[in-house]
Amino acid sequence: MIWKRDWGLVGRQVVAWMIMLLLYVVILTVIMVFLQGTMMYFLVGLVFVMAFVQYFFSDKLVQRSMQVMLVDEDEEPKLYAMVRRLADEAGLPMPKVGIIQHKAMANIPNAFATGRSPRKAVVAVTPKIRYLLTDDELEAVLAHEMAHVKNRDMLTMTVGSFAVMVASIILNNAFLMALFGGNRDSENGGGILIFIAAMALTFVVYMVGTIVTMAISRYREFSADRGSAYLTRDPDALIRALKKISSGVNAASPDAKRAVSGTNSFFIIPAISGESVMELFSTHPSLEKRITNLEKVRAEIRGY
């Protein structure tokens, strides 16, 4: 197997973890300075409960939201064999294999991997992708998902999205928190200034957390594309697959794409992408950039 550790991804993940740690400290400081009494204890408790659930059950929540039906070798021998061959090639434990049953995904070709570690990984595909792609193209897509598992980048996405989630909760409930739990010890309008400062810091956490998470998400797609090319030694298969999947996603109804847009970061091609969002807040790089990246890997594999 050709495999090169992506030190660019490793470095970015380390930096992302450091930034997220700082953001968590800021969020907890905001809660403890601005809020008082029961509201403070409630929100601090909620943060830790959410962190626990996010870490241990995020993969199951994604599976449930996408209505993933896990299958065994007897039910899906061909798909199972592809995943097993790639897992062996990558030196990974065999992940669980699933079929996405969400009705909005019925006519959308796509695939994703989830799980906080290789031993907890799940690789799932939609029914549509299996009929749209040839065997070598489908294997390239599965290799892309196995590369995510190999890179362990899913945990970074899970942890990164948590800070954004907490900041969003605080911003969306700022009025209630000010009404029932705000710091009233300050005089001469000091409480209002504390409230404004707290919300400003929370907004900064939300924006920084979002930008960092999206940047990691885009880079990890480049890395997984490279990983697929190394595993299959056939970057052209993934290029063809990405083009077909992109066309299939674009052809899906707007309602279907909106229904699953919340899980964009998990899919190999997002349900809503391109010019519809600013690149800074995109979960995936553009198709053109991914193809250029794969063409560079092709030249590297061929030795020129």
LUMDO-411157 format. One line per field, with one value per residue (C-alpha): x, y, z; residue in one letter. Coordinates in steps of 0.25 Angstrom, whole numbers. Example, Ala and Ser with C-alpha at 12.3 -4.5 7.8 and 13.67 -1.06 7.14 Angstrom:
! residues 2
xx (49; 55)
yy (-18; -4)
zz (31; 29)
type (A; S)
END
This chain:
! residues 304
xx (0; 5; 1; 7; 4; -2; 6; -2; -15; -8; -2; -16; -23; -13; -15; -30; -30; -22; -31; -44; -38; -36; -51; -56; -49; -55; -69; -68; -62; -74; -84; -78; -76; -89; -98; -102; -108; -117; -115; -100; -100; -111; -103; -89; -96; -102; -89; -83; -95; -94; -79; -81; -92; -84; -72; -78; -91; -89; -87; -100; -107; -102; -106; -120; -122; -118; -126; -114; -117; -105; -103; -94; -87; -98; -107; -98; -86; -81; -81; -75; -64; -60; -59; -52; -42; -39; -39; -28; -20; -21; -17; -30; -41; -53; -63; -78; -85; -98; -108; -114; -129; -133; -144; -138; -126; -133; -129; -116; -103; -94; -86; -80; -72; -74; -68; -59; -48; -45; -51; -64; -65; -77; -76; -90; -95; -108; -115; -114; -98; -97; -105; -99; -84; -76; -69; -55; -62; -70; -57; -50; -62; -61; -46; -48; -57; -47; -36; -45; -44; -29; -27; -36; -41; -55; -53; -47; -59; -68; -60; -59; -74; -77; -71; -80; -92; -91; -88; -100; -109; -104; -107; -120; -125; -117; -130; -135; -121; -121; -135; -133; -119; -111; -101; -108; -97; -92; -97; -99; -101; -90; -98; -102; -88; -84; -96; -91; -77; -81; -90; -78; -69; -79; -81; -66; -65; -76; -70; -56; -61; -69; -57; -47; -56; -60; -45; -42; -54; -49; -34; -39; -46; -33; -26; -36; -36; -21; -23; -33; -23; -12; -21; -27; -15; -25; -28; -35; -46; -49; -49; -60; -67; -67; -72; -84; -87; -87; -96; -105; -106; -108; -120; -127; -139; -136; -145; -137; -124; -129; -134; -120; -112; -109; -100; -92; -79; -80; -83; -73; -80; -89; -104; -102; -89; -83; -87; -98; -89; -76; -64; -59; -72; -72; -70; -64; -54; -59; -60; -50; -39; -41; -39; -26; -22; -24; -17; -5; -6; -7; 6; 13; 8; 13; 26; 26)
yy (0; 14; 23; 36; 42; 56; 64; 76; 70; 66; 80; 87; 77; 80; 95; 93; 86; 97; 108; 100; 98; 113; 115; 105; 114; 126; 120; 115; 129; 136; 126; 128; 143; 147; 137; 135; 124; 113; 118; 117; 103; 99; 104; 98; 85; 85; 88; 76; 67; 72; 69; 55; 52; 58; 50; 36; 37; 46; 34; 28; 41; 43; 29; 31; 44; 38; 25; 16; 1; -7; -19; -31; -39; -49; -37; -29; -38; -29; -16; -23; -29; -16; -9; -21; -21; -6; -8; -19; -10; 2; -7; -3; -11; -15; -4; -6; -4; 2; 7; 21; 19; 34; 37; 50; 42; 32; 39; 46; 38; 40; 33; 36; 31; 34; 29; 35; 24; 13; 3; 11; 14; 13; 14; 16; 19; 23; 13; 22; 23; 8; 9; 21; 17; 6; -4; 3; 17; 12; 6; 19; 26; 15; 17; 32; 29; 19; 30; 39; 27; 25; 40; 40; 54; 51; 53; 67; 71; 66; 73; 86; 86; 86; 100; 105; 98; 104; 118; 117; 112; 124; 134; 129; 129; 142; 150; 139; 138; 153; 152; 141; 139; 151; 157; 168; 171; 183; 197; 209; 200; 191; 179; 183; 185; 171; 166; 173; 168; 154; 153; 159; 149; 138; 143; 143; 129; 125; 131; 126; 112; 112; 117; 107; 95; 98; 100; 87; 81; 86; 81; 67; 65; 68; 58; 48; 49; 47; 35; 29; 30; 24; 12; 9; 14; 20; 34; 35; 26; 36; 48; 41; 37; 52; 57; 47; 49; 64; 64; 54; 63; 76; 69; 65; 74; 86; 81; 68; 75; 84; 73; 67; 80; 79; 67; 73; 72; 56; 54; 52; 63; 73; 74; 89; 95; 103; 118; 116; 119; 127; 118; 122; 115; 103; 89; 84; 90; 92; 80; 87; 89; 74; 69; 78; 72; 58; 61; 64; 51; 44; 50; 46; 32; 31; 37; 50)
zz (0; -3; 9; 13; 26; 23; 33; 28; 33; 46; 48; 45; 55; 66; 64; 63; 76; 83; 78; 82; 96; 97; 92; 102; 113; 108; 107; 122; 126; 120; 127; 140; 140; 133; 140; 154; 163; 157; 143; 143; 149; 139; 127; 132; 135; 121; 115; 121; 118; 103; 103; 108; 98; 87; 89; 92; 84; 72; 63; 67; 66; 52; 48; 54; 47; 34; 37; 34; 33; 37; 29; 30; 19; 16; 13; 5; 1; -11; -3; 10; 2; -4; 10; 16; 5; 7; 22; 21; 11; 21; 33; 40; 47; 39; 41; 41; 28; 26; 16; 17; 18; 19; 9; 5; 1; -7; -20; -16; -18; -6; 5; 18; 30; 45; 58; 68; 66; 56; 65; 65; 50; 41; 26; 20; 5; -1; -10; -22; -22; -24; -37; -42; -40; -46; -37; -37; -35; -23; -17; -19; -11; 0; 0; 2; 14; 20; 18; 28; 38; 36; 38; 50; 46; 50; 65; 62; 54; 66; 76; 68; 65; 80; 83; 72; 77; 91; 86; 77; 89; 98; 86; 83; 98; 102; 105; 115; 121; 123; 129; 139; 141; 138; 147; 155; 165; 157; 159; 149; 137; 140; 138; 124; 120; 125; 117; 104; 106; 109; 96; 88; 93; 90; 76; 74; 79; 70; 58; 61; 64; 51; 42; 49; 47; 33; 29; 36; 28; 15; 17; 22; 9; 1; 10; 9; -6; -6; 3; -7; -18; -10; -5; -19; -27; -37; -35; -48; -42; -31; -41; -49; -37; -31; -44; -45; -30; -32; -44; -36; -24; -33; -40; -27; -22; -14; -3; -2; -1; 10; 18; 19; 18; 33; 31; 20; 26; 27; 12; 1; -7; 1; -2; -3; -8; -19; -20; -11; 1; 4; 2; 16; 22; 12; 18; 5; -5; -19; -29; -38; -27; -22; -37; -38; -24; -30; -43; -34; -27; -40; -45; -32; -32; -47; -43; -51)
type (M; I; W; K; R; D; W; G; L; V; G; R; Q; V; V; A; W; M; I; M; L; L; L; Y; V; V; I; L; T; V; I; M; V; F; L; Q; G; T; M; M; Y; F; L; V; G; L; V; F; V; M; A; F; V; Q; Y; F; F; S; D; K; L; V; Q; R; S; M; Q; V; M; L; V; D; E; D; E; E; P; K; L; Y; A; M; V; R; R; L; A; D; E; A; G; L; P; M; P; K; V; G; I; I; Q; H; K; A; M; A; N; I; P; N; A; F; A; T; G; R; S; P; R; K; A; V; V; A; V; T; P; K; I; R; Y; L; L; T; D; D; E; L; E; A; V; L; A; H; E; M; A; H; V; K; N; R; D; M; L; T; M; T; V; G; S; F; A; V; M; V; A; S; I; I; L; N; N; A; F; L; M; A; L; F; G; G; N; R; D; S; E; N; G; G; G; I; L; I; F; I; A; A; M; A; L; T; F; V; V; Y; M; V; G; T; I; V; T; M; A; I; S; R; Y; R; E; F; S; A; D; R; G; S; A; Y; L; T; R; D; P; D; A; L; I; R; A; L; K; K; I; S; S; G; V; N; A; A; S; P; D; A; K; R; A; V; S; G; T; N; S; F; F; I; I; P; A; I; S; G; E; S; V; M; E; L; F; S; T; H; P; S; L; E; K; R; I; T; N; L; E; K; V; R; A; E; I; R; G; Y)
END
